[in-house]
Amino acid sequence: FNTDVRKTGNKVAYELAENEAFRANALGNFRNLLHISAKSPSMVYYLDSVKNVKANSNENYARELLELHTVGVDGGYMQKEVEVLAEVFTGWQVQNDRFFFNAEQHNSSAKTFWGNAIPAGGVDEGERVLDILSRHPATAKYICSKLITQFVSDQPVNSLQSRCVDSFLAQAAAPDQITQVLRVILTSPEFYNTSNINSKVKTPLEVVTATARALQSKGTYTDLPEFIRRMGMDLYQYPLPTGYSDTGDDWVSSAALQERVRFVNMLSVAKTGSATYVDNTSLFKDRGSVTAESIASDLLNWTIGGYYAELEWQTALGVLNAQGAFDPNASSADAQIRETIGTVLSYPEFNYQ
């Protein structure tokens, strides 16, 4: 459901409204997400539905609805389906910053879409098509593939894919359809398989948010989007309908990793007054972590879990004890802790989900 805010003349309110609607329905029924996207002013502008009129239909939204939002490029549709869909969605426009169905610009003749009769009508034609696509087996396969890629592995997991598809179709009418599908994925043996744990690389958005959360960062956070942009993910400004990649091979490069290391080290030394900063006192001392061992243990567990090796442990201790046995009351303690934070978050392991 990718959109680009620049296509609307940088009307951020469109993106905000769409994002809030997606979040409110993220664990609900997939059909609701299709509805939100189809009628979002962001999408209506982004894929040129505003230009889709009965005298000159525009196929952009119709094509991406099939290729990216539902059945997928291998879903079995032909150019004919794209052409019919374009006619179905004529007149879907925006007025007063809201979705508006312009009946005068809609081709209201009866249509046949992929073997399904679409009676002559108005906005209900599009709703009928969204119903059909949301329950199509190819949609179940495509969406499950996306979810498994997001949560389990960049590589296909065929055994899990089959069970996920079955759940998606069986729960098609359920208000918590996506919850049920995710339960299949997140409780599966494949999800907990050692070959899949720590196999996926964090996206820039995940790196930044994971860092801020792990360190219980404070402030306004207004500087974080710029850090994300410098890592290659300019939020709401990806020009292609595919959206940003979910696979690690698109996020791993020497330049990208350098930006990640730069970010975590900048945040580790940021203090009160910065847009985003770390309060070492509340992070460690207020929790009773005052020894080198307890600080290193907490930091490693918060950031990379229980998957750190002896080398990572000894390296963290080495930074804390670089000036002799670590003393939490020493004037150098704050700087030592911050250097350790930057060191640990620079470990390759922190880049894994």
URMO-V128263 format. One record per residue. N is the residue number from 1. RES is the residue in one small letter. OMEGA is omega in whole degrees, 0 to 359 (* if undefined). NEAR is the number of other ideal C-beta (glycine too) atoms within 10 Angstrom. Layout:
<<N/RES/OMEGA/NEAR> <N/RES/OMEGA/NEAR>>
This chain:
<<1/f/183/18> <2/n/171/19> <3/t/181/25> <4/d/185/19> <5/v/181/21> <6/r/181/12> <7/k/180/18> <8/t/184/21> <9/g/178/8> <10/n/174/12> <11/k/184/17> <12/v/181/11> <13/a/178/12> <14/y/181/25> <15/e/180/20> <16/l/180/13> <17/a/179/17> <18/e/181/20> <19/n/180/15> <20/e/179/11> <21/a/177/17> <22/f/182/15> <23/r/181/9> <24/a/184/11> <25/n/188/17> <26/a/182/12> <27/l/181/14> <28/g/182/15> <29/n/183/19> <30/f/179/22> <31/r/179/19> <32/n/178/19> <33/l/176/20> <34/l/180/21> <35/h/180/18> <36/i/182/18> <37/s/184/24> <38/a/184/22> <39/k/178/22> <40/s/176/23> <41/p/178/25> <42/s/182/26> <43/m/181/27> <44/v/177/27> <45/y/187/21> <46/y/181/25> <47/l/168/27> <48/d/174/13> <49/s/178/26> <50/v/179/19> <51/k/185/15> <52/n/183/27> <53/v/189/17> <54/k/180/15> <55/a/183/7> <56/n/185/9> <57/s/179/19> <58/n/188/17> <59/e/188/17> <60/n/181/16> <61/y/180/27> <62/a/182/24> <63/r/182/20> <64/e/175/20> <65/l/178/25> <66/l/189/25> <67/e/189/18> <68/l/186/19> <69/h/185/25> <70/t/193/24> <71/v/180/23> <72/g/185/18> <73/v/179/10> <74/d/185/10> <75/g/175/18> <76/g/179/12> <77/y/179/23> <78/m/179/9> <79/q/179/9> <80/k/180/11> <81/e/178/20> <82/v/182/18> <83/e/179/15> <84/v/179/20> <85/l/179/25> <86/a/178/20> <87/e/179/21> <88/v/186/26> <89/f/173/27> <90/t/178/24> <91/g/177/23> <92/w/189/22> <93/q/180/19> <94/v/176/21> <95/q/181/10> <96/n/176/6> <97/d/178/12> <98/r/175/11> <99/f/180/16> <100/f/176/17> <101/f/181/17> <102/n/184/18> <103/a/181/11> <104/e/181/7> <105/q/181/18> <106/h/174/23> <107/n/189/18> <108/s/179/15> <109/s/177/12> <110/a/184/10> <111/k/173/20> <112/t/181/11> <113/f/173/19> <114/w/179/19> <115/g/180/7> <116/n/178/12> <117/a/176/9> <118/i/183/21> <119/p/177/11> <120/a/182/10> <121/g/181/16> <122/g/182/13> <123/v/180/18> <124/d/176/11> <125/e/179/25> <126/g/179/24> <127/e/179/17> <128/r/179/18> <129/v/178/25> <130/l/175/22> <131/d/182/15> <132/i/184/16> <133/l/182/23> <134/s/182/22> <135/r/183/16> <136/h/179/20> <137/p/179/13> <138/a/176/17> <139/t/178/25> <140/a/180/25> <141/k/183/20> <142/y/182/23> <143/i/177/22> <144/c/177/24> <145/s/179/16> <146/k/182/13> <147/l/179/21> <148/i/176/23> <149/t/181/17> <150/q/190/15> <151/f/189/17> <152/v/188/25> <153/s/174/19> <154/d/180/17> <155/q/179/12> <156/p/176/12> <157/v/192/22> <158/n/181/9> <159/s/179/11> <160/l/179/23> <161/q/182/19> <162/s/180/12> <163/r/178/16> <164/c/179/25> <165/v/179/21> <166/d/180/14> <167/s/180/21> <168/f/182/25> <169/l/181/17> <170/a/182/13> <171/q/186/20> <172/a/181/17> <173/a/185/9> <174/a/178/14> <175/p/179/12> <176/d/183/13> <177/q/185/23> <178/i/175/22> <179/t/180/14> <180/q/179/14> <181/v/180/26> <182/l/177/18> <183/r/177/13> <184/v/183/19> <185/i/189/21> <186/l/174/12> <187/t/185/9> <188/s/174/19> <189/p/181/9> <190/e/180/18> <191/f/183/17> <192/y/179/11> <193/n/183/14> <194/t/180/7> <195/s/181/10> <196/n/179/20> <197/i/182/15> <198/n/179/14> <199/s/182/15> <200/k/181/21> <201/v/177/21> <202/k/170/19> <203/t/176/21> <204/p/178/22> <205/l/180/15> <206/e/178/16> <207/v/184/25> <208/v/181/26> <209/t/179/16> <210/a/179/19> <211/t/182/24> <212/a/181/18> <213/r/182/11> <214/a/182/19> <215/l/181/23> <216/q/184/11> <217/s/180/21> <218/k/177/16> <219/g/181/17> <220/t/180/10> <221/y/184/13> <222/t/179/9> <223/d/186/16> <224/l/179/21> <225/p/180/15> <226/e/176/13> <227/f/179/22> <228/i/180/20> <229/r/182/14> <230/r/176/17> <231/m/175/23> <232/g/182/16> <233/m/180/21> <234/d/189/17> <235/l/179/15> <236/y/180/18> <237/q/174/14> <238/y/190/16> <239/p/186/11> <240/l/181/9> <241/p/181/19> <242/t/185/11> <243/g/181/12> <244/y/184/16> <245/s/175/15> <246/d/185/16> <247/t/188/15> <248/g/183/16> <249/d/179/9> <250/d/183/14> <251/w/182/23> <252/v/174/12> <253/s/182/11> <254/s/181/6> <255/a/181/9> <256/a/180/18> <257/l/177/16> <258/q/178/12> <259/e/178/17> <260/r/179/23> <261/v/179/15> <262/r/182/15> <263/f/185/23> <264/v/179/24> <265/n/175/17> <266/m/180/14> <267/l/183/24> <268/s/181/22> <269/v/181/15> <270/a/182/19> <271/k/180/11> <272/t/184/9> <273/g/175/7> <274/s/180/16> <275/a/174/13> <276/t/184/20> <277/y/180/19> <278/v/177/24> <279/d/184/16> <280/n/182/22> <281/t/180/11> <282/s/184/11> <283/l/184/21> <284/f/188/20> <285/k/181/16> <286/d/179/10> <287/r/178/12> <288/g/178/9> <289/s/184/19> <290/v/177/14> <291/t/179/15> <292/a/182/21> <293/e/182/14> <294/s/178/14> <295/i/180/26> <296/a/181/26> <297/s/180/16> <298/d/184/15> <299/l/180/24> <300/l/180/21> <301/n/180/13> <302/w/190/17> <303/t/181/20> <304/i/175/22> <305/g/184/12> <306/g/186/6> <307/y/180/12> <308/y/182/21> <309/a/180/11> <310/e/180/7> <311/l/179/9> <312/e/179/19> <313/w/182/15> <314/q/179/10> <315/t/179/16> <316/a/178/23> <317/l/181/17> <318/g/178/13> <319/v/181/20> <320/l/183/22> <321/n/185/16> <322/a/181/12> <323/q/185/13> <324/g/180/8> <325/a/184/9> <326/f/178/22> <327/d/183/15> <328/p/181/18> <329/n/181/7> <330/a/180/13> <331/s/181/7> <332/s/187/13> <333/a/182/19> <334/d/180/14> <335/a/179/13> <336/q/179/21> <337/i/181/26> <338/r/177/19> <339/e/178/17> <340/t/177/25> <341/i/180/28> <342/g/180/19> <343/t/183/19> <344/v/181/25> <345/l/174/26> <346/s/178/17> <347/y/176/20> <348/p/183/10> <349/e/182/16> <350/f/180/21> <351/n/177/23> <352/y/178/16> <353/q/*/16>>
